[in-house]
Amino acid sequence: MTVLDDGETPPRRPQHQHPTPSNASTMSLSPFPPRPFDYSQQQHYHHSAPPTSNQSTESLLPYAFRHSQPTAFEQYPEGSSGQSTLLLLNWRQRGFKVKVLVLLAGASIVFLLHDHFFRRRGPPHHGPPPWAHGAFPFPPPPDGAPAPDMRFDEFGRPYNHAEVHPTTTLADTTTQLNAATATTTTAHADSTELPLLDAKLFVQPRRAIRPAWPDPWHDLPKSWNGRQWLSEDRFPGDGEGMSDPPERDPPPARYLAKAYEYAAAAAKHLTQNSILRPKQAPLPEFDERTGRPKQVPHEEVYIHQGGWKGPKLKVSEIKGGKVPKVQWEGKLAGGEKGERAIEEGRRREWVKRAFLHAWEGYKKHAWGHDELMPLSNLFSNNYNGWGATIVDNLDTLLIMNLSHEYNLAREHVSQIDFSYLAPSGSLTFSTDLPALEKLDLPESGPLEPQLGAQRFVNPRLASAMNQHSPSTIPHFETTIRYLGGMLSAYDLSGDPLMLERATELGDWLLPSLGTMYGLAINRYTLGSNPGGLNTGRAVLSEVGSLTMEFTRLSMLTGNEIYYQAVQRSMDTLDQLFPAADAPPTSGRNRGRLGTLLPAWLDPSHPDIMSGEYTYGGLADSYYEYLIKQAQLTCNAIPQYSRMYAEATDSAYEHLIRHITVVPGRDDLSTIGLAQWGMYSSTLEHLTCFAGGMLGLGARLLEREEDLQTGINVTEACAWAYESTETGLGPETLVFYEPDEAARYVAIETKDGLARKPRGAPVLGVKNSNAKFIGRPETIESVFYQWRLTGDRKWQDRGWQMFTSWMEHAITESGFASLNNVHLKQPKLEDSMESFVLAETLKYYYLLFSPRDLISLDDFVFNTEAHPFLIPKSSRTASPNLWTGPDEFTTSHASFASTIGDGTWVQKWARVQQAAGLLHPTGKAPVHGNVPAGAPVYDDEKPPAARKPIRPSDEELEQARKAAGLDGGAGKDVGAEIEAEKKEQARKKLAQMGGGRGMGGGGPRPAPN
């Protein structure tokens, strides 16, 4: 509880101000009224912005206190001497509990002050710490004190510790160890002088490579359904899948007209009633007829207004340059033809059928939505509701020669309305037409009355049933998935529709870069113009990974404004932040690690460079885009090569470490994590992309040492797959440090005590995040190493990974995520990201394809695996992997489009949104900012569940008469009910909505 003294103003709000009933209507920039308690959307004002003036003192108190003591503020009005000022006075009148709490608080403050300023400390820890926090946490020992005395069992697990599930490594270790030594009860070790057991006893055996024909999964039981789902007989067509997406009719035109009327009225209400600070969050302009936001003209985007001088180079005029060859051109072991080529072709076909299996599941259950949920066959719309899986896989369809599927996808692309964001709630979507009068606007009165008392909404359903459109887009994800996907499709097909739609989307995204320092606003409101405002803290990967897409757009359109906007961002990252004077020597050091940048940075405070330094999440693609931007521009801009080389040199000094704690492996390296001066040998799956990046940089910049380091990093990531029960890599692994005492456990052998390495769940590893979601980073680096070195072992590694993935993750409609890769039978999770098809399966397919298909000398991949064509003067024409529209198609997508009318998902979402928000369920007023369909109550607390009451005999008799069951009616009510159900099923089937997978909440009706 917050206690206020006489005359004291309320405390300032925290950094991110969340919506309240008093300011909810002012914080959303969406044309649709926001909900009052939505904490999922962050506001991007600077952290030093003052609080809003309409923030009441009472609203700072918890809800329970306001309702339990409704007159607390009336008892002590402003200016009076309240009881809160007497906390430390009148000591004798205080109760015993209050006195004890005050004394304990004072003692704690004294202890903290003494510990911080007066306690003697040992020397600072340089480099990797002698103790690391993980599965066996030990704090740094003060004054060189010995390590804590811990007892462990034969597998390195402390007593009374949560049991670690056994793995193949542990089981093999037990068998080998028992054969060589008489292992008995584990004893604790407090000395490093004990002899070490022979490391050969703990070497993990390699997995056998499965054959590609006739059945790679011959060792699995016959009940495994993957054989049928991936069989050759299931996909007989060449260039197409099993069937087209089900026909889905849009809502009638009069319903859409009513929905646009609502959108226009909502936008007008927002514009007239919003009191947003115009200098920090200006509203977009809206179309008066449809309520759509309008695009910001190029001349109004803040790029050159701040004094920044753009480069003289025009990227649209780059026609090649002196760029070294990247791809291996030598002879391959086994030759280009023969048995090895046959084996590659068979593997490639298995991968293609795996893609078609997931693509067919998406088409059947979630076409037009962002992603499929492969267990429930429902959908998710986390990426604007524009059909992320479709746009993300345009180039994959072309690469796999699926021309008919590409034509289906391009028709969807032509329909997308980039100005409208579909609600992300999975339970709001339906194709059941509401009553037309539900879409009528109120004849008089405000569109959105003020909220009444506190309302309760079921928190488990609030997100899924939210009818409001998101107020912002994820700028980074939208750029790499949608913009990158359409640009890549144009480079591979020459389809003018893709360039037209990509240019339109680029115009929508461009104003986000018009900030004070040129760093993009990641949660961006379409149509708004920052106009040189400050963005505050930013994520490195989100502001530093936009260069390739916008540069390629300038190359293709000839308009340099896109490239200039991202070049200004890179100049900020290159020049604004001061170089490091010296490496950090303690956890309190705020210095910079060489030329690396932290995962979070604030251009307003460039001298604060503390935090997390990593090549993993939040930073990864920034370093990736430095070398790839240099390749895309044919090294015509030396800045990118220099920044990449400097960052790589700093990574060698601060992040890259050789792994020596895995028995039998001396070829592993990791790029760890440095945080506040402390180092952790962490291997993130997201970091595994760096193996391929280092190899690419080695070839382009002639840094041969980087190639070997990239190979070692890729080996470590492939080992992470091979070391688990499932053959799939976990999200993270944390290794023991070489000199870490906790790395060993003492055991009794026939020759006496000896030290044995330990690990959980595999030897050398102290802990891990065991989830697997089908990420592409490891197979990406495996693909790069194959193309860079020509060593066929990488194809075999990739084939092992692929077959293990199919074995454990395949479902009837796609590929699920796994909750624990260390279990023989992990639990499946209902999620399949769009990158599973767009990246992971694409890299598997290219791994077993001829080397001239998407050559690394002709294309450069963005971070979402979309290949961009490198401009070259010697090339006469772009590769064309598209055969053109299907001859038998009745409705062709146009070759030019300025703005889409909306996909079938967007149109139905508009209608349901208008009906749900104009007439919300329950006692909420019109536009009460409560998710449509959610139960709401005006009382202080939700009512308790009512006990079932048996109706009286009179009520039962009346009900029987009303239903025609009064004996003499002779009415077959059951038959009528069944007929009505079948009729409703036919209607829903015709519209392909209202059932599971379409968000209707029930099972899909079967055809009669």
C-alpha positions, 0 to 999 in steps of 0.5 A: 500500500502506498502511504502519502504524507501531508501535501505529498504528491502521488508517486510516479508511475513505473516505466511502462504505464499500463491502461486504467479506466481513466486513461484507457481511451487515450493510450491506444492508437487503434481506430477501435476502442482499447480494453481497459486492462490489456497488459499485452500491448506495451506503450512506447513512450520514453521512460522519463515521460511524466505521468498523466495528469488525470491519474487519481491517487486512489487508483494507485492503491490495489483494488482489494484495498479500495473496496475493503476500505472505501472511505480511507481517503475521506478520513484523511483529506488533503491538508489534514494530519492523517494517521499515516504520518504517525507510523514511528511516533506514539511508539507505546501505542503501537501493537506488538506485531508493528514493533517487531516488523519495524525492528526487523526492517531496521536491522535489515537496513543496517545489515545491507548497508554493512554488507555493501560498504564495510564487508571485506571482499576478495579480489574481483573475478576476471573472465569466467567465474569459478562458480556459476548459477545453474542446477548446482548453485554456489555463490562466489566464495568470499575471501577464497573460502573453500567450496561448500561441501555437497553430496552427490550420487553416481550421476552427479545429482545432489541428495534431496534434489529433484530427480533428473530423467535418465538419458541415453548418455547416463544409461550407457555410462552406467553400463560402461562404468560397471564393466570397468570398475566396481562402482559402489556407493557414491562418496563426497569429494573435497579434494582435487587430488583424486585420480580421474577415471578414464574419459574413454569410459564416458564417450557417447556412441554415435547414432546410426544413420538411417537409410533413405529407402525404403523406410527410414523409420523401419525400427519404429513400431507399425503403429507409428502413423508417420509412414502413412502421413509421409508416404509417396502415395499420398502426394501423387501430383507434381507441383501441387498438394492433395487438394485446394483450400476449402471454399470460403465465402466472404460475408454479404456486402451489406454486412461489410458495409455496416462493418466499415460504418462502425470502423469509421465511427470508431475512428472518428470517436477516437480522434475527437475524444482522445487527449493523447500528447501530440508530441509523443504519440500522434494519432494517424489520420483515418479515412472518413468512409472506411475508418482505415488509417492513411499512409504517411507520405514519404516527404513527411517521414523524419529522416534528413530533418535532424541534420543527418546526411545520407550517403552519396551511394545509390544502392539501386545503381549497384551492379556487382563488385569484387566479392570473393566466391563463397560456395565450395566448387571442388569435387565431392566425395562420391561424385555428383552422380551415382549412388550418393546422388540417388541417396540425396534425391530420396532424402530430398523427396522425404523432406518435400513430403514432410513440407506438403504434410504440414502445408496440407494441414494448414490449408485444411484447418487454418488457411488465411490465419497466421499459424496452425495449432497442430494438435487441436487443429485450431489457429493463432493470429499472432502476426497481424492476422495477414496469413503469416504461414502463406506469405512466409512460404512463398519462396519455399513453394517456388524452390520446391517447384510447387507452382499450383500451391504458389498460385493459391498463395499469391491470390491470398497475397493480392487480397491482404489489407495491410491497414487492418489487424485481425483480432488475435483472440482465437475464440472470436472468429466465426462465419456465423452471420449475426443479426444485421441490426446488431451492426447498426450504430446507436442513433444518439449518444456517445459511441463509447460510454464511460465505464461503470464499476469494476467488472470481472472477466474470466482471465483464462478467456479474456485473451482468446475472446478479445474482439479488439484489433491489436493497436500495434504491429511487431515491426521486426517480425512483420519486416522479416516475414512479410516484407522479406517473403514477398521480396524473395518471391519476386526475386525467384519468380519475377511476379510483379504482384509481389513487388507491388505488394512489398512496396505498399507494405514498405510504405506502411513500415517506413515511418517507424524509422522516423525517430530521433536517432533513426531506430525503429519503433518495434511496436508500431501503430500503422499510419502514425508518424513519430516525427523525430520522437525518442523511442527509449530503450530498444532491443538490438536485434529489432532495430539492427536487423532491418537493413537487408529488406529495406535495402533490397526494396530500394534496389528493386524500386529505385527509390533510395528512401528505404535504404537511407532510413535503415542506413541512418539506423546503422550509423547510430549503432556504429557512431553514437555509443562510445567504444570500450576503454577497458573490459569490465572487472566486476558486476558493477562495471557499466563498460562496453565489451569491446565493439559488441553491443548489449541486447538492450540499449538506449540512444538517449543514454549511450554511456550506459552499456551494461547488461547482457552481451550475447549472440543469442536471443535479442541480439542475434540477427544484428551481427548476422546482418552486418556481414550479409548486408556487406554481401548484398551490397557487393561490399560497396559500403565498407562500413558493414565489413568493418563493423562485422570484423570488429564485433567478431574480434570482440566476440573472440575475446569475451564470448567464444570459448572452446568446450573441454568438458564433454568426454571424447569431444575436443572439437566443440565451441560455444558463443556464451553469455556475458552479463554484468561482468560474469560469463556463462558457457551457455549454448542457445539454440538461437546462437547456433546460426553463428556457425554458418555466419562465421563461415560466410564471413570467413569466405567473404573477408578471408578470415580462415580462423573464423571458418574453423570456429564456425565449424566447431560451433556447428559441431557443438549444436549438432552434438546437442541434438545427438546427445539427447534421447530424442535426437533433437536439440534443447533450447539452451544448455549450460556447460560446466567450466573446466576448472569448476570443482562441482564438475566432478563427483567422487565415487568408490571403485575397486581401486579406491576413490576416483573422480567421475565427471557428471552432468544433468542431463548429459555429461558436461552439462549442468542444466538446460531448457529442454523444449524444442519448437522446430527452430532452424538455426542448427540446420541452417549452420549445417547447410552452410557448412555443407555448401562452404566445405563440400564435406558430405558428413554435414548431409548425414548430420542433417539427415539424422536430425530430420529423421529424429524430428519426424519420429517424435513431432509429427501429428496428423496435420503438422509438427508439434513442439516438444516439452522435453527432448531428454525423454524417450516419449516427450509430451507434445505441445500445440504449436507450429510456428510459421518458420517450421515450414519457411526456414527449417524445412527449406534448409533441410530441402536445400541440404539435399539439393544440387548446389546450384539451386539457390547458390550462396554466390548468387543469393543471400538469406535474410534471418527468416531464410528468404533468399535475396538476389545479389546484384551482378553485372554478369547476370542477364536475367533473374531466375524464374521459378514460376511457371505462371498462373494456372490455365484452369484457374477461373479467378486470377489474382491481379498483377497490380494492387494498390490496397487489398480488399481484405482476405476472407479472414479479415472480412469475417473478423470485421463483421464479428468485431463490429457486432461483438463490440456494439452489443457485448454480452452481459450487462456491460454498456455498449462498447464497454471494453469487455471481450465479446462473449465474456461473462461480466458482472456489475457486482463487486465480486462474481456470483458463486455457482448456483446449485442445481434446482429441480423444477416443479411438476408444473414447470415440467408439464409446461415445458413438455407442452411447449416442446410438443411432448404432451402425448397426443401431439404426435409430433416427431420433435427429435427428427425435427431437431436432427433435421435442423442440425443437419441444415446448420451443418450444411450451411457451415460446411458451405462457408467452412466456418463455425467449427474447430480450426475456424475458431467456432469452438466446436467440432467441425460438422460432417457432411451429410 
